[in-house]
Amino acid sequence: MRLGFPARVSVLAGALVCGSALSAAADIKIGVIYDLTGPFAGGGSKAAAIGTQIAIDMINEKGGVEGHKIIPINADAQSKADVAINEAERLLNQEKVDLLMGVYSSAHCVPLAQKVDAAQKFFWANVCVASAVFKDKNLKYVFRPQVHSDQFGEASCKFLAEVAKPKMKKEVKDLKVAIIHEDGPYGVGVAQGNEEVCKELGMQVVLKEGYSASSADLSSLVTKLKRARPDVILHTGYNPDITLFLRQSREGGLRFDAMIGHGAGYGQIDKLIETFKDDVNYFYNVDPVAAQLLDAKSLKPGIGDLTAEMIKRYKAQTGVQEVPPHTSMGFNQTWIFLSDVLPRAIKKYGGFDAEALRKAALETNIPEGGTIQGYGVKFNPPGHKMAGQNALSSPVVMQYVKGETKIAWPTGLRTIDPVIPLPKGHAYAR
């Protein structure tokens, strides 16, 4: 056990109290599922897994939850949906974990959530964003404090509507957008949000097309985009397909005014820069905010300290300087569960079985500014079309500028004057 967490009175006293408390109560086993290998690992899943583990470590160093030590049983989904489901079954039936947590890919999350709920087990979703996980499913034991894909699609379109006239010198009705996406639940969900909101705002959707994330050739998509001549490309994909698309776009001479990605592969600035260097400068990414970008003064007292500790530990473990949003996602959702839901389940409902956790989750009411990502937490109740989804979650639009991540939207959180269209001389500029 690592000591030295700021809340300790002394090393000796902390060790004695922690040791006696944890030994007096049963451990709580949490099955944690992420993609630790395969293409999703480098697209944000591994970063989220590290964030989750940091939160667990910090809670255990404080004495656990109501005297219970948190024991993570980690599983690698290997970037495969069938493996994720098999691992969930193994964790529940063989490892006898008390609940499941994690999951990066929405393609894994959608079927897994239904299976876990049908088995009347508790699942806390940390990263996957597809609205399809909850929409019209009326799940009982699945909860997600994370944002959902409808919000991703909405954010990028609203951002464009705000910058069209002052920045791009175009009326919103004259703005041409192309929507491209991987064809799994994640990509489809974000693309639907893009199409609905952009059209509602009056933009011209000149192309909307999906493709397989495992495709070995996207040159035909590049050709269609060149014919459609969009001002802005709204792209939802994972790391390998984004890499392939950007490479073939450069080779094929595709040019545009702005590229707006939506999480996953676009959330990994270090991977993008490693591959494309300055070519991804001024690209945008819609995601839950990387916590370090927020002004700690706008958050509940003490929340900024959590962020600082998370960042310090992540950098120490990985050696990177730019901490991706997925680290905040993994940490934030885990911290919300361990510091809010689980203590209430134990104290008010007598334990941490699925029913106690469900009741405790439905009573969560964290106001805006109460989490490291700024948004509050209150779950939609049973009977709601998105029952179990956090009703207070929200993403931001970020822009990568010379290797650093800045907030471009909403205006109230902005840390940069957005650069759009791409400046002359940029590899993809018209």
C-alpha positions, -999 to 999 in steps of 0.1 A, spaced: 0 0 0 14 34 -10 12 61 17 15 98 16 -20 108 3 -27 143 15 -56 134 37 -34 112 61 -27 126 95 5 106 98 21 76 81 18 54 112 -17 64 122 -29 61 86 -14 26 82 -29 14 115 -64 28 108 -64 16 72 -51 -18 81 -76 -24 109 -106 -11 88 -98 -32 58 -92 -64 77 -126 -60 95 -147 -60 63 -150 -82 33 -131 -71 1 -152 -58 -28 -142 -74 -61 -148 -54 -92 -144 -69 -126 -127 -43 -148 -129 -48 -185 -109 -28 -210 -90 -35 -243 -54 -38 -231 -43 -53 -265 -55 -49 -301 -63 -17 -320 -85 -2 -293 -58 -3 -267 -39 26 -283 -71 44 -292 -78 53 -256 -88 21 -238 -54 16 -221 -54 52 -209 -89 48 -194 -77 16 -177 -49 34 -161 -72 62 -150 -95 36 -134 -67 19 -115 -54 53 -102 -88 60 -87 -89 26 -71 -54 30 -57 -63 64 -42 -95 51 -26 -77 21 -11 -49 44 3 -76 63 21 -89 31 38 -112 17 11 -149 23 10 -166 20 44 -137 -3 55 -139 -25 24 -108 -28 3 -114 -26 -35 -99 -55 -54 -99 -50 -92 -100 -82 -113 -87 -69 -146 -97 -85 -180 -85 -78 -215 -113 -77 -241 -85 -78 -268 -106 -53 -289 -131 -81 -297 -168 -80 -287 -170 -118 -282 -140 -117 -259 -155 -89 -239 -187 -108 -234 -168 -141 -225 -147 -122 -200 -177 -106 -184 -192 -141 -179 -160 -154 -165 -156 -126 -141 -192 -129 -128 -194 -167 -128 -159 -179 -120 -142 -149 -103 -175 -141 -85 -169 -104 -88 -195 -81 -71 -200 -59 -101 -185 -50 -135 -169 -18 -146 -151 -3 -176 -156 -11 -213 -142 12 -240 -159 1 -272 -196 7 -278 -197 -24 -300 -188 -43 -268 -210 -22 -245 -243 -26 -262 -246 -64 -261 -227 -67 -228 -250 -43 -210 -281 -63 -220 -266 -96 -210 -254 -83 -176 -287 -67 -169 -307 -98 -178 -285 -117 -153 -295 -91 -127 -259 -81 -121 -246 -45 -118 -226 -28 -146 -210 6 -143 -200 19 -178 -170 42 -178 -161 50 -214 -184 36 -241 -207 64 -255 -233 48 -278 -268 61 -270 -280 26 -281 -267 11 -249 -297 26 -231 -321 40 -257 -355 23 -252 -339 -6 -234 -352 2 -199 -321 -14 -183 -324 -18 -145 -288 -26 -133 -267 -7 -158 -256 30 -152 -234 53 -171 -221 87 -158 -203 92 -191 -217 113 -220 -236 96 -248 -233 97 -286 -263 119 -293 -245 146 -274 -213 142 -294 -232 147 -327 -250 177 -313 -219 194 -300 -200 195 -333 -229 209 -352 -237 236 -327 -201 246 -327 -201 249 -365 -233 270 -364 -216 295 -340 -184 299 -360 -198 297 -396 -204 334 -401 -176 350 -379 -149 326 -387 -157 309 -420 -175 338 -436 -204 316 -446 -241 316 -437 -251 284 -418 -273 274 -447 -243 275 -471 -221 254 -449 -215 219 -465 -207 191 -441 -198 154 -448 -205 128 -421 -183 97 -422 -182 70 -395 -172 35 -386 -204 13 -389 -206 0 -353 -230 13 -326 -205 41 -317 -200 55 -352 -237 51 -362 -249 68 -330 -227 98 -334 -234 101 -371 -271 101 -365 -267 129 -340 -246 148 -365 -272 144 -393 -302 153 -372 -287 184 -356 -268 198 -385 -299 195 -407 -320 211 -380 -296 240 -379 -299 244 -417 -265 230 -429 -261 210 -461 -252 174 -455 -235 166 -488 -224 130 -479 -231 106 -451 -214 72 -453 -203 44 -430 -175 19 -434 -160 -10 -415 -134 -1 -388 -113 -30 -400 -114 -19 -437 -80 -22 -455 -88 5 -481 -108 37 -478 -97 52 -511 -133 50 -525 -145 71 -496 -118 97 -502 -130 98 -539 -166 104 -528 -155 132 -505 -135 149 -532 -166 149 -554 -189 162 -526 -165 190 -517 -176 195 -481 -163 225 -461 -161 204 -429 -157 166 -424 -173 152 -393 -155 119 -386 -162 92 -360 -137 63 -359 -111 44 -340 -73 47 -343 -65 23 -372 -92 34 -395 -85 71 -388 -49 66 -396 -58 48 -429 -83 75 -438 -60 105 -431 -31 88 -450 -52 80 -481 -68 115 -479 -34 131 -481 -23 109 -509 -55 114 -528 -54 152 -525 -85 156 -503 -88 191 -489 -112 207 -465 -116 237 -441 -120 217 -409 -118 181 -395 -139 174 -364 -134 140 -348 -156 125 -321 -136 108 -294 -119 74 -296 -90 77 -321 -93 115 -323 -89 116 -285 -53 103 -287 -33 133 -296 0 116 -289 -8 88 -314 -20 112 -340 11 134 -337 34 104 -337 20 93 -371 11 126 -388 32 153 -370 20 188 -380 -7 174 -404 -31 171 -375 -24 206 -361 -58 225 -358 -79 193 -360 -109 192 -335 -121 165 -312 -154 162 -294 -151 144 -261 -157 147 -224 -132 173 -214 -97 163 -203 -99 173 -166 -66 193 -166 -80 218 -191 -107 230 -167 -102 259 -143 -101 243 -108 -117 275 -94 -149 267 -112 -152 233 -95 -162 222 -60 -133 227 -35 -109 197 -36 -119 185 -71 -89 203 -86 -66 184 -62 -80 151 -74 -72 161 -110 -37 172 -101 -30 138 -83 -44 119 -113 -22 138 -137 9 133 -116 4 96 -113 -5 91 -150 26 109 -161 47 90 -137 34 57 -150 35 65 -187 61 92 -192 38 112 -214 33 150 -211 -1 153 -228 -27 133 -208 -56 122 -231 -93 127 -222 -98 89 -218 -76 90 -186 -101 115 -171 -130 93 -182 -116 62 -166 -107 80 -134 -138 102 -131 -165 75 -135 -146 52 -112 -142 79 -86 -179 88 -88 -189 52 -81 -164 46 -53 -169 79 -35 -207 84 -40 -227 54 -51 -209 26 -32 -207 42 2 -244 50 1 -253 14 -10 -233 1 20 -246 25 46 -282 30 35 -290 -3 17 -269 -27 37 -244 -39 11 -231 -40 -24 -254 -65 -42 -269 -54 -75 -302 -42 -59 -284 -21 -33 -262 -5 -59 -291 2 -82 -310 20 -54 -279 40 -44 -272 50 -80 -307 63 -86 -302 86 -56 -269 101 -70 -273 139 -73 -239 156 -79 -242 192 -90 -223 208 -119 -187 213 -108 -188 183 -86 -167 160 -108 -132 164 -123 -148 167 -158 -171 195 -147 -205 180 -153 -229 168 -127 -244 134 -122 -281 124 -120 -294 93 -137 -325 91 -157 -351 70 -138 -368 37 -148 -393 43 -176 -372 70 -192 -362 63 -228 -326 66 -216 -330 50 -182 -296 46 -164 -279 74 -185 -265 105 -167 -288 133 -176 -262 160 -167 -233 148 -187 -219 170 -215 -189 169 -240 -168 198 -252 -151 206 -286 -114 207 -283 -87 218 -308 -52 206 -311 -28 235 -314 10 228 -318 7 196 -297 -15 210 -270 -52 205 -264 -74 236 -261 -111 241 -254 -129 257 -284 -166 252 -273 -188 259 -254 -179 296 -253 -180 298 -215 -152 272 -212 -131 284 -242 -94 285 -237 -86 294 -273 -100 315 -301 -108 286 -326 -87 284 -357 -111 277 -386 -107 273 -415 -73 256 -416 -46 281 -422 -29 284 -456 0 260 -460 -16 232 -439 -14 198 -455 -52 195 -458 -61 231 -464 -78 242 -496 
